[in-house]
Amino acid sequence: MLVLEGGKKCGEKIRISGGGRCNFTNLNAAPENYLSSNPRFCISALKRYTPWDFIGLLEKHGVDWHEKAQGQLFCDDSAQQIVELLLDECRAAGARIERQRPVTRVQRSENGFLVQAGGETYAARALVVATGGKSIPKMGATGLAFTIAKQFGLNVIEPRAGLVPFTFHPADLEPLKPLAGISVEAEARCASAHYADALLFTHRGVSGPVILQLSSHWTPGEAIEINLLPGVDLAAQLIAAKRDAPKQTLGGFLTQHLPKRVARHLAAPFGVDARLADQPDKRLRELAQSIQAWRIVPSGTEGYRTAEVTVGGVDVDAIDSRSMMCREIDGLYFIGEALDVTGELGGYNFQWAWASGHAAGMDL
C-alpha cells in the first residue's frame, strides 16, 4: 500500500482544525447533517463507521478528548495527536508514505493504474482519490480529484466554497465597519436553510457559525435574512416600554438586549437618543422589523481562501455507496470531500472522511 502526499507534511488541514485541537467528529452525525444531490448516499458508510468507532481509535492510542456543545468532540491536547494516530495506523498496516509527490497524471493500465507524481511513475491495482476539495489552497488544496473524475468521464457537481464567511457590497459594508469584531447570537436563513448560532461582524461582511452553516446552502444573488434578537418579541417589548418607561431612548432600550455598539448602530436610522414616548407604534414595529428581519444580498463569499469545505464534487450517482468505488471503473475509488457530500459545521466532515475512507478500505 502506497500513500502519495503532495506536501511536505501529512494532515496539515487536520493540524489547523478546531483551533489546533481538531473537532474530529460529532456524536450526532447522521444523514440529515449532510448536503448532497443524493441525500441517501452517505447512509451506508455512516452506519458502518460511527463516531464511536473513531473514539475507539483515540482510546487505543491514548488520546484524551472532550465534548463541547452539540456533540462536538475535540482533543484535550493537540490536533497533531490525530495526525500521529493516523500515521501510526498507516505504519501498522504496512503502508508506505511518499511525501512531496504531487500527482501530475493518472492513466489506466492493463493491470490497474499508472500514477505520475514527483517525477516518478507508480503502478497500482487500485487507486483511492483522497485529495479533498479546493478549500484552503495555501494548505495545498487543489481540484485534482475533480480533474481525475472528469478524465474518467465522471460527472462533477459544480464545486463552490462552503462553510465560508459572506462578503458585502461596499455600500452595505461601510456603515457596518464599526461593528467588526463584535459577536451576537442570531438566526439566519435563506430560501433552503435556517440556522441559529453566533454571528460575527467582520471587515468584509459577516461570519460566525450561523453564517458558515448558511453559506453551504446559499446561491449567489440570493438574499439572506438575519434575526439579531431571536426568541424575543421585540415589537411588543418596545411598545410596552413606551408605556412603562416613556423617557427611555431607543438606543438605551436596545442596549439591554445587544452590545452597545450594535444597539446604537441599529437605532441610528430611527434616532439613537429619540424617546420611546415620541415614537408611533408603527415606527417601533419598523425598528423591530429592521433588527429581526434584516434582509441583505451578500456580494459573495470569501471563497476557497477561508472556506472550511468544498460543496459539490464527484457526482455520487456514479459511486457505489458501500465501497466508494466507481460503478463503471473497477479499482477507482473516491472518498471524503472529493465527493458531493458536505457536512455541517461541527465535526461532521471529519466523520464523513473517516466513514467513507473505512468503506473504501474494507473493499480493497
HUNOR-V633125 format. One record per pair of residues at least 6 apart in sequence whose C-alpha atoms are under 6 Angstrom apart, sorted by the first residue. I is the first residue (numbers start at 1). GAP is how many residues later the second one is. Records with the same first field share a line. If there is no record, write none. Layout:
I = GAP  GAP
This chain:
1 = 94
2 = 93  94  95
3 = 94
4 = 94  97
5 = 93  94  95  96
6 = 94  95  96
7 = 93
8 = 91  92
11 = 72
15 = 64  65
20 = 58  59
21 = 53  54  57  58
22 = 52  57
23 = 50  51  324
24 = 323  326
25 = 48  322  323  325  326
26 = 45  46  47  321  322
27 = 24  44
28 = 43
31 = 12
33 = 310  311
34 = 308  309
35 = 306  307
36 = 304  305
41 = 280
44 = 278
45 = 310  311  314
46 = 309
49 = 306
64 = 12
65 = 9  10  11
66 = 7  8
67 = 6
72 = 274
101 = 16  17
102 = 15  16
103 = 13  14
104 = 12  13
105 = 10  11
106 = 8  9
107 = 6  7
111 = 14
112 = 12  13
113 = 10  11
114 = 8  9
115 = 6  7
126 = 205  206
127 = 205
128 = 205  206
129 = 204  205
130 = 205
132 = 205  206
133 = 10  177  204  205
134 = 7  8  9
135 = 169  172  174  175
136 = 168  169  170
145 = 193
155 = 160
156 = 157  158  159
157 = 155  156  158
158 = 154
159 = 152  153  154
160 = 150  151
161 = 142  143  146  149
162 = 53  54  145  147  148  149
163 = 49  50  52  53  144  145
164 = 48  143
165 = 41  42  47  136  137
166 = 39  40  134  135
167 = 37  38  131  132  133  134
168 = 37  130  131
169 = 130
177 = 26
179 = 22
180 = 21  22  23
181 = 20  21
182 = 18  19
183 = 16  17
184 = 14  15
185 = 12  13  14
186 = 10  11  12  13  41  42  44
187 = 8  9  39  40
188 = 6  7  37  38
189 = 35  36
190 = 34
195 = 15
196 = 14
197 = 12  13
198 = 10  11  12
199 = 8  9  11
200 = 6  7  8
222 = 75
223 = 73  74
224 = 71  72
225 = 68  69  70
226 = 67  68
227 = 65  66
228 = 63  64
234 = 54
235 = 50  53
242 = 34  35
246 = 30  31
247 = 28
248 = 27  28
249 = 24  25  26  27
250 = 22  24
251 = 13  16  21
254 = 9
255 = 8
264 = 8
311 = 31
312 = 28
313 = 25  26  27
314 = 25  26
315 = 25
318 = 8  9
319 = 6  7  8
320 = 7
323 = 36  37  40
324 = 9  10  36
325 = 7  8
326 = 6  7
335 = 21  22
336 = 17  20
343 = 6
